[in-house]
Amino acid sequence: MGPREVETGGGASEENEEEKDPGDEPREGAVEVPIRRPRGRPPGSKNKPKPPIFITRDSPNALRSQVMEVASGADVAECIAQFARRRQRGVCVLSGTGAVVNVTLRQPTAPGAVVALHGRFEILSLTGSFLPGPAPPGSMGLTVYLAGGQGQVVGGSVAGSLVASGPVMVVAATFANATFERLPLDEEEDDHIAGEAAGLV
């Protein structure tokens, strides 16, 4: 008997070739188009919103709004000055509404003249400032403009009593720190401040 020929798997390779899809192979003359990836970030990868920041402590230099009610029969200027001393905060009076009696004013038209007004007057304008401790002369006090019952308007710096006739509402801003500066500034101080500012840039 002659030698037997043993197949070494050639038939299996032929079967694999038959199983291949002819569509997988590029045809002659065909142009392969590369797959383009979509531009931009994939969905769901956007920045997440940052949690809010809560400030739990006020800055010493921050202004704080205040609405004050002065009781009937109390002196408006004295009540605000007492508030500044007890709370150890400066007070900048922005406006006021209500009625007052027994007003003592220093009028600008008559320097040094103090006028005492009797009767009831409506507050048209009320401004001023108070500091909690010792302050330079002229840095504290109230300026008020009033309307009388006959339509007359008077005003000036409060030089004495300013008694509330009914509730008086005062809107003010308060602050903790105040610095005193003498103007104009010296040239040396200007150069020093400019140098510090340049160093911060």
C-alpha positions in Angstrom: 0.0 0.0 0.0 1.2 3.4 -0.8 1.6 6.3 1.7 -1.7 8.0 2.8 -1.9 11.7 2.4 -3.0 13.5 5.6 -4.8 16.8 5.3 -3.4 19.3 7.8 -6.4 21.6 8.1 -6.4 23.1 4.6 -10.1 22.4 4.5 -10.8 24.5 7.6 -9.0 27.5 6.1 -11.0 27.2 3.0 -14.2 27.1 5.2 -13.1 30.3 7.0 -12.5 32.0 3.7 -16.0 31.1 2.6 -17.5 32.4 5.9 -16.0 35.9 5.3 -18.5 38.4 4.0 -17.3 39.7 0.7 -18.8 43.1 1.7 -16.1 43.5 4.4 -13.4 43.8 1.9 -13.0 47.0 -0.1 -14.0 46.7 -3.6 -11.8 47.8 -6.5 -12.2 51.5 -7.2 -14.1 52.2 -3.9 -13.0 55.1 -1.7 -13.0 54.6 2.1 -14.6 57.5 4.0 -13.2 58.0 7.5 -15.7 58.1 10.3 -15.9 61.6 11.8 -16.4 62.0 15.5 -18.9 64.6 16.6 -17.5 67.9 17.7 -17.9 69.4 21.1 -18.3 67.8 24.5 -20.2 64.5 24.7 -23.6 64.7 26.3 -23.7 64.9 30.1 -20.1 66.2 30.4 -21.0 69.9 30.9 -19.7 71.7 34.0 -21.9 71.1 36.9 -23.2 74.2 38.7 -21.0 75.3 41.6 -22.6 75.4 45.1 -23.5 78.9 46.3 -21.1 80.6 48.7 -22.6 81.8 52.0 -20.9 84.6 53.9 -21.4 84.0 57.6 -19.3 86.9 58.8 -19.6 90.6 58.0 -16.6 92.5 56.9 -15.6 95.2 59.5 -15.8 97.8 56.7 -19.2 96.7 55.4 -22.2 99.1 55.5 -25.3 97.9 57.2 -28.7 99.4 56.5 -30.8 100.3 59.5 -34.4 101.6 59.9 -34.9 103.2 63.2 -38.2 104.3 64.8 -38.0 107.1 67.3 -40.8 107.1 69.8 -43.1 110.1 70.3 -41.7 112.5 72.9 -38.1 111.4 72.4 -35.3 113.7 71.1 -34.4 112.4 67.6 -30.8 113.6 67.6 -30.1 112.3 71.1 -31.6 108.9 70.3 -29.4 108.4 67.2 -26.3 109.5 69.1 -27.1 107.1 71.9 -27.5 104.3 69.4 -24.1 105.0 67.9 -22.4 104.9 71.4 -24.1 101.8 72.6 -23.6 99.8 69.4 -20.2 101.2 68.8 -21.0 101.9 65.2 -21.0 105.1 63.1 -24.3 106.2 61.8 -24.9 108.0 58.5 -28.5 109.3 58.4 -30.0 109.2 54.9 -33.6 110.3 55.4 -36.3 110.7 57.9 -40.1 111.1 58.0 -42.6 112.2 60.6 -43.4 115.3 62.7 -41.4 117.1 65.3 -42.0 119.9 67.9 -39.8 122.3 69.9 -37.1 122.6 67.3 -33.8 124.5 67.8 -31.9 125.3 64.6 -28.8 127.1 63.6 -29.7 128.7 60.3 -27.0 129.3 57.6 -28.4 132.7 56.7 -27.6 134.0 60.1 -24.2 132.7 61.2 -24.1 132.0 64.9 -27.9 132.7 65.3 -29.9 130.0 67.0 -33.6 130.0 66.4 -36.2 128.1 68.6 -39.3 127.1 66.7 -42.5 126.3 68.5 -45.3 124.2 67.1 -45.6 121.1 64.9 -43.5 120.7 61.8 -43.3 117.9 59.2 -39.8 116.6 58.3 -39.0 117.2 54.6 -35.3 116.2 54.8 -33.1 114.7 57.5 -29.4 114.0 57.0 -26.4 113.8 59.2 -23.8 111.6 60.9 -22.8 110.3 64.3 -19.7 108.5 65.5 -19.4 106.3 68.5 -16.4 107.9 70.1 -14.7 111.3 70.2 -14.8 113.0 66.9 -13.4 116.2 65.3 -15.6 119.2 65.6 -18.2 119.5 62.9 -18.1 115.8 62.0 -21.3 114.9 63.8 -24.8 116.4 63.9 -28.1 116.6 61.9 -29.4 118.9 59.2 -33.1 119.1 58.9 -35.6 120.9 56.6 -39.2 121.3 58.0 -42.6 122.4 56.7 -44.8 124.4 59.0 -48.6 124.4 59.1 -48.8 127.6 57.1 -46.6 126.2 54.3 -43.4 127.9 55.4 -40.2 125.9 55.0 -37.4 126.3 57.5 -34.1 124.5 57.8 -30.7 124.4 59.3 -28.4 122.5 61.6 -29.9 121.0 64.7 -28.5 123.0 67.6 -30.7 121.7 70.4 -33.9 119.8 70.8 -35.6 117.9 68.0 -38.5 116.2 69.7 -40.6 113.7 67.9 -44.4 114.4 67.7 -45.5 110.9 66.9 -43.3 108.1 65.5 -40.3 109.3 63.4 -38.8 106.9 61.0 -35.1 107.2 60.2 -33.3 105.4 57.5 -29.5 105.1 58.0 -26.4 103.2 57.1 -24.1 102.1 59.9 -20.4 101.2 59.8 -17.8 99.9 62.2 -14.5 101.6 61.1 -14.0 105.2 60.1 -10.6 106.8 59.3 -9.8 110.5 59.7 -7.9 112.2 56.9 -6.6 115.8 56.6 -6.9 117.2 53.1 -5.2 118.0 50.9 -2.8 115.1 51.3 1.0 115.8 51.5 3.0 115.2 48.4 5.2 112.7 50.3 2.1 110.8 51.4 0.8 110.8 47.8 4.1 109.3 46.6 3.9 106.6 49.3 0.4 105.7 48.4 1.2 105.6 44.6 4.2 103.3 45.4 2.0 100.9 47.3 -0.6 100.9 44.5 2.2 100.2 41.9 3.4 97.3 44.0 0.0 95.7 44.0 -0.4 95.8 40.2 
